[in-house]
Every structure is written in C-alpha cells, then in structure tokens.
Amino acid sequence: MGRITVATDGTTTGTAAVRWAARDAAMRGCPLRIVHVLPPVGEWVRPVAGSASVDAGRKVVAEAATAARGVNPSGTVTTAIRRGPIAEELVKELGAADALVLGTERHGSLAALVISTACGRIVERTMPPVVVVRDVPETHHGEIVVGFDRSAGARHALRFAFDEAANRGARVRVVVGWTVAATGYEFGFGTVPDGVLAEDQRAVEDEIATWAAAYPHVEVETTIRLQNPVTALAAASAHADLVVVGSRGRGTVRSALLGSVSHGVLRHARCPVAVVGQIRTPREQAPTPTAGAAAT
C-alpha cells in the first residue's frame, strides 16, 4: 500500500478510526494521512485562516496525530484540513491513497450517516477500499472474515482479505451465505433437497483452494450457510478483527449499496467493516498459485 488516509471529526469514534488506521499502517509499513473536513463556507462568507472553525480543526488533527503516534511512534503521520462537502473533499484525498478509514457512531441512521454522506459516494466513485470503524473488538481474534459469492466484487474483497491477513499474521474465514429463494425453492415448500447446492459448493471450494495456494502462509477456513449472507457475516463478525465485503460499485448509491449485503453488514457487524469496490488492478479470475509467495 502507498498510503492510508483516515478521516476524523474529533469524536470518540473518529479517534477510534485513527488508532485503527495507525495500527494498519504500522502492519503495512506505509504512511498515514489524517484528514479533517470543515463545513463549506457560502460565497458571501470568506474563510479566515485564524477563524474559530479552522483553529478547532487544527486541534482535531493535532490530537489525532498524537493518538496515531501513540499507536505507531515510528510511523510517518501527516495531517490536512479541508473545507467543503465531506464526501467530495475525501474523494479528492483518495488520489494518492490506497484505503480510506472512517469512524461512525452506532446511533442514528447508518444509511443516512455513512452511505448517503460519505461511504456510499466514495465507494461508488473511487476504487480504494473504505474501512468503516464503529466497534473495535477489545479481544484480538486473529481472523479476517470475508463474504464470497463468486462475483467480481467478491473476488476483489477476497484479495483484500488475504492481503490483510498476510500483513496481520491472521487467518481468513470465507463466509458463503445462500438464501432458500436463491436456490429456486421458495420458503414454505420444505427443505432444499440434498445435492441442489452441491455443484455451487464445489465451485466455491475449488476457487477458495486456488486462493489458499496463492497465499500458502495464510490459514483459510470456509463456512457455507443456507441463510441470508448478512446474517451469516454478522454472526461471524463476533469473532473477527475485520469483515470484508465487496461492492458492485455501479449506478447510484442506492443500487450500489443501500439495501445490499454491504449495507446490511455495515449496520450489524460487531467489528470494523471494509467495503471493497473495484481495485486498481481488477482481476476477474482467481490468482495463479505461486509457490512460497503471495499473489500481488
């Protein structure tokens, strides 16, 4: 990774996001950039360098930098203060970043707070992963959970999950959730007959085996559940340090995220969530295994 950017507003969750980003930057050996966005100023008001809002912004980034250096004393930390609509300003920051970390409060509408104001527009318009920090587990589990449905977006998420696990010395748990309706059997007509999902299950397991071979030092487990993917991923998040989900990143925010698995996981996960759009070097197929080396 070239750089991790974290946005903070000085709140408790914003500081938690800074600390999470600082740890991730330390694991990857890359610099950290801390950004605070001030509200836009109308044309009839000229921003003044010494204004109270700018002074408050400087205090926010200074305190955030202190928190980051407390986690990674030897890491490179830079700060920036921007002014304008938060999503637009963060999009500008992502030109040189490979991931954006955001904090969000538990209360209120997550869809309105994150998807419509920041994450939704950022994921839709840019390629770097967006990590949403709401709950940071007190216990280190050493596990990265990733949702997988064999789509292109899920493959991007899988690559990010394996990279994170390799950097953290963690294992990967691939979670596959199938709904009954998706199998062609409607609810109320009994259980799904044996063998209906066997072909899909073999295809998933074969593809995961290819990824596991490309990352020989990363332990991999696959969990397949006949249940809603959000339910399966939320349950797995209770024992994870990070949940990774893919986003199709097409069309409007509503079609890309709102009401989707990504949105559901953001609402219900018990640990930070990474929403991965189309990565910088998209690959539709799984990697070709290279003995003794991780895929790049």
N, C-alpha and C positions, 0 to 999 in steps of 0.2 A: 504493500500500500504506500502511496505517496504522502497522504496526509489525512488525518481525521479532523473533521470540523464538528464542534458541538455548540449548540445554541442554548443560551441560558438567560433567564429573566430575574435571577437572584432569589427565586423561591426555593423551598426545600427540594422539590422535585428537579428544579433546574440544577441545583448543586449536585444532586444525586447523579444526574446525567453527566455532569462534568467529571465527577470521580469515575464513573463507569468508562467514559471515553478516555480518561487518562490511563486507566488500567489497560484498556485495549491497545492504546498507542504504545504503552510500555511493552506489551507482549509482542507487538509487531515491529517495534523498533522504529517507529515513524513519528514525526512531529504532530503536535496538537494545536489546533487553532480554536480559540474561544470567541464567539460572536454574540453580541447583544444588539438587538434591534430596537431603536427608539420609534415611537409612533410618528407617522407622517405629519409634516407641517403644511398648512394651507398656503396658497400662493401669497395671501395677504400678510403672512407672518414670516419673518426672516429668522432662520435658526441662528442663534448666537453661540459661539464656542463656549462661553462661560455660563450658559444658561443652566438652570437647576436640573433640567432633564439630562443634559449632557454630563453634568457633574455626577448625577445619580448613576448614569450609565458607566462612567469611569469607575465608580465604586463597585458596581456589579462585576465588571470584568476583572478588576484588581482582586476582589475577594475570590472570584472563580479561579484565577491563576494561582492564588495561594493554595486553594483546595487541590488543584491539579498537581502542583509541585509537592504537596504533602503525600500524594499517592506515588508520584514518579519524580523524585528530586533531580535526577539527571536528565530528564526529558526536555525536549525543546518545546516551549509554550509561547505562542504569540496571541495577541488579542486584537479585536476590531470592534468598533462601534459603527453601526449603520443606521440610517433613518429611512423609513418608508414602510409599505405593507410587508408584514413579516415573511410571507411566502415568497414574494418577489425578491426581497433582499437576500434571503437564504439561497434561492436559486442562483443568484449572482455569485455567491460564495462557493458554490459547488464546482466551479470551473476547474479548480486545481485539487479538489478533494475526492477521495475515493469512498467516503462514507460520511453521513450526517447523523449526529446523535441529538435527540430531542427529549426533553422531560415533559411529562403531562400529569396533571392532577387526577386522582381517582374520581372525585366528584364531578358532577355536571355531565353534559352530553359529550362523550368522546368523539362521536361523529362530527359534532359542531366544532369542538375544541381542536381536534387534531386533523381529521380528514379534510374538512372544508377549509381550514385556515392554513394548514402547513403540509402535513404528510401527504394528503391526497394530491395536492397540486404539485408538490415536489416529486413524488413517485411517478406521477403521470408525465411530467415534463423532463425529467432527468434520469440518468441511469444508475448513479451510485446508490447503494443500499441506504435505507433510512432506519435507524435503530430508535425505537420509542421506549424510553425508560420510565416506568411507572412504579413497579415494585422491584426492588433488588433483593434477592433472597439473602438472608443472613447466613445460611449454610451454603458452602461451596459444594456443588454436586458433581462437578467434572463431567457434565453431559450437555451436549448441544442437541436440541430436538428440531427436526425439520419435517415439514409436511411435504408429501410427494404424491403426485397423481399422474406422472409421466408426461405432463405438459411441458412446453418450452420454459415457461416461467418457473415451474417446479425444478427443472434442471439447473437453472441459474441459482435458485435457492440452495439446491443441493451442493453445488460447487462452493458457494459462500460458506455453507455449514461445515464442509470438510476443511476449508482453509482456516476457519475459526478454530475448529477442533485441533488441527495440526499446530497452530500457534499457541493454543492453550494447554496442549497435552491432554485434551479431553476426548471422550468417546462421542460418537454420533448415534442418535436414535432416530431412525427414519420411521415416521408415523404415516400410515395409509388408512384413510377412513372412507368407507363406501356406504352410501345410503341404500336402503332397500329399493327405493324407486329407481336408482341409477342402474340396477341390475335388470330392470324390466318387470319386476314383481312389485305390485302395489301393496301398501300396508293393508292388513285385514284379510289377506288371502293365504295366511300360513307362512311358514318359514321358507327361506330360499333353499331350493333343493341342493343336495351335495353335488359339487362339481361345476356349478354355474360360474363361480368365481375362480375356478382352478386355473384357467388359461391366463386371466389377468394377473393372478397371483404369481404364476411362474414368470411372466414377463417383467413384473416389478422386481422379483428376486434376482432375475438374471441381470437386470440393469444395475441394481444396487451392488451386485457382486463385481461388476466391472469397475464401479467407482471405488469399492473397497480395495481392489487390486491396484488401483492408481494411487491410493494412499495407504501403503502397507503398514504404516506405523499408527494408524488410527483405528481403534476398535469400533466396530459397527454392529448395531442390532436393529432389526426391523420388526415393527409392531403393526399388524394388519387387523383392523377392527371393522366390523359391519355396523357402523354408526356414523353419525354426522362428523365430518372432519374437524369442525370447530370443537365439538365435544371431546373428540379423541385428543386433539392437540392441547386443549385447556387442561385435561386431566394429566397429560404427560408433562406439562409445564410446572407442575408442583414439585418435580424432581429434576428440574433443568436450570442451567445458568442462562440460557438464551433459547428462544424459539425462533426459527427462521421460516418464513412463508414467502411464496412467490406472488408477484402481481403481474397481471397481463399487461398493464400499462397502456391500454388502448382507449381511445374515445374520451368521454368525460370522466370526471372524478366518480360520478355515481356508477358508471358502468365498470370502471377500473377497480374500485374499492368498496364503495358504500353498499352494504348488504352482502358483501362477498365473504369468503373464508378469511381473507386478510383482516377485514373489519371486525369480524366476529372474534378472531384470536386477539386482536388489539384490545377488545373490550373485556375478555375473560381470562387471559393468560395471567399467571402468577409470577412472571419474571419478565425481563426485557424482551422485546419482540423486534426482530429485524425483518423489514419488508423489502424484498429484493425485486427490482424491476429488471429490465434488460441490461445485462452487464456490458462493459466496454468492448469485450471481445466475445460476442454471443456465439455459442456452440449448441446446435440443436441436438447433437448426439452426445452420449456419454464419452468420457475421455478414453484414449487408448492407454492401457496399463503400461507403466514404465517401471521396471523392477528397481526397487530401492529408492525411488524418487517420487515426490508428489507432483501431481499434474499442475501445470501453470497456464 
